Every structure is written in C-alpha cells, then in structure tokens.
C-alpha cells in the first residue's frame, strides 16, 4: 500500500499557521460550527477517530468532504446498512483466472479520511471490523497484513433521534473513539448565511464555486502529529489530568467512569490544542477545553441521575469545577 514519509521538521508557528489557514478554508463552505471544526482538526492532527452525533442534514458529510480538500488527502464515504459485511469495508480477495491465484482488492478503509454514515445501522460484526481497523491501523486478509495509509481518521456519524433498526455501539467499542463531538442546529443568522450560498448560486454539493484551495498535504499532518510529541507537559498537568479522570470513577452520579485510554487521549488532545494555539507547553485551559470531547462518551450515568436530568457534559463540568487546576 502507499506510504507517506513526513518531512523532517515542523515548527510550532507553522503548526498554528496551518491550523488557522485550514479553519479559514473550511469556513468558506461550513457556516458556524466553529467548535465542531476545531474538534475535528485536533483529532486529525492527533490521528484519532471521532464519533459525530447529531440530527441529519447538519452538514457532517460536507464538513469531511471540505476538510479533505483543504488538507489535500484521500476521502471515502460509506453508508452503513443492516446488510453491510465486514469485507465491504476492509476489502476481499479476488481470484484471477489468468494467473491462477488470489489478489487482494482493498476496501474503502484504505484512505485518509473515512466517513462512516450511521455506524449504528450495521450489525456488531461489521462495527467490530471497522473498530479493529481503527485500533490496529491495518487489515489482515488470508493471513497477510496490509497497513493503512497515514494519516488515517474515521469520522463516524450516528443519529440520536432514531433507535429502531439500529445496533447501539457497546461501551468498549465507543471507547475506541478519541472524541465524541455533538453537531447542533445553526443559529438563525447562520442559517440565513447558509441560504445565502444557495441564493447566490453556490451549491455546497458542488464545491467548485467556493474557491477552495489546499493549504496542507497528508505529509504535513503527519509532521504536525510528530511535532506535537515535543510539546511540554509538566508533572502538575499530568497530575491534573489523572485527578480529573479518577474522579469520573468515584463520582456520585456516574456508574462507569473513564478508562486509562481516556487519560491518554486527554493528554494527547491537550498537547495538540496547545500546538494549534502556538504554544510549546500545555496549560490547564487546554485540558478543560478538550475534556468534554474526550470524556462525554466514556461516562455511563446512573439511572437515577438520568431521571433527574443529568447529562454527561454537565457531569464533566461539575468534575472540572471540583478539581483544583495547577497554576500556569
């Protein structure tokens, strides 16, 4: 499979510059949704996958398509359905009559950005195949392993309003996603701007009218990922992260708290966000900003807390308020 070699260096000012340029390019098409765009970009630079939850028609597919153009990388989309098989994702072997042997035909997972629409529409066997790919970053077929290209990012969507005919993701599989980002309705002003695109003759289904320009390549994303490994994380910040996650395991309204993978992702995301802000060190505000993205899908609330109207984001806010942040 095709591999990408990262450049040797990527300076922090350059990371911040590319982050802002990419965000500005995406904003040519995507109206509002600043926090959503920022979260997806932090996940991209972390090479971590994202679970997008929101009603249909809010531009989730459009966002990934625009981002792929701005980053100049491969993009594939697949609609999850009840009859979707694991091989429809990963690929399968095809027998060549002329050569009298099997050849592997890669599936849609061999890309950079993979959008999986309505991941909870397919049975657990197919879901597991995708989540295994997310974890291992490779596909094994007929005893041979095929590495995925880098960067590799899965953006999976699910509709919180419809449950009939769905297969909810088990908690252990949801934990594989670095972030869970919520997609909300636009404001009245933002919706008016969306209509303005159509009124002026620009259709987001045809992006040629938006003057989109690639501002970075796949190699740059890999270089950014490697540069963020040098971001300084003081022991006080590490302790702050561990205290936050530890609280989720003993909080009165939480039945099941976050795993150590949550702690790791909280640290990695904080480091990337610091780099995008142009800093070479993490501050408590970085941790607070990414905490809802990292923790909301890793918490199972007690039934009595849900009856009383508690929600994961509210509980995360309570925990953040209860842990004393180190002084910057």
NORBELGI-V802728 format. One record per run of one state. SS is the DSSP state (a for helix, b for strand, c for the rest). FROM is the first residue (numbers start at 1). LEN is the number of residues. If there is no record, write none. Layout:
((SS & FROM & LEN) (SS & FROM & LEN))
This chain:
((c & 1 & 11) (a & 12 & 15) (c & 27 & 7) (a & 34 & 13) (c & 47 & 3) (b & 50 & 4) (c & 54 & 6) (a & 60 & 12) (c & 72 & 3) (b & 75 & 5) (c & 80 & 6) (a & 86 & 5) (b & 91 & 6) (c & 97 & 4) (b & 101 & 6) (c & 107 & 6) (b & 113 & 5) (c & 118 & 1) (a & 119 & 3) (c & 122 & 2) (a & 124 & 13) (c & 137 & 1) (b & 138 & 4) (c & 142 & 2) (b & 144 & 4) (c & 148 & 5) (b & 153 & 6) (c & 159 & 12) (a & 171 & 4) (c & 175 & 4) (b & 179 & 4) (c & 183 & 5) (a & 188 & 12) (c & 200 & 7) (a & 207 & 4) (c & 211 & 7) (a & 218 & 11) (c & 229 & 3) (b & 232 & 1) (c & 233 & 2) (a & 235 & 14) (c & 249 & 5) (b & 254 & 3) (c & 257 & 3) (a & 260 & 17) (c & 277 & 4) (b & 281 & 1) (c & 282 & 2) (a & 284 & 12) (c & 296 & 4) (b & 300 & 2) (c & 302 & 1) (a & 303 & 5) (c & 308 & 4) (a & 312 & 11) (c & 323 & 6))
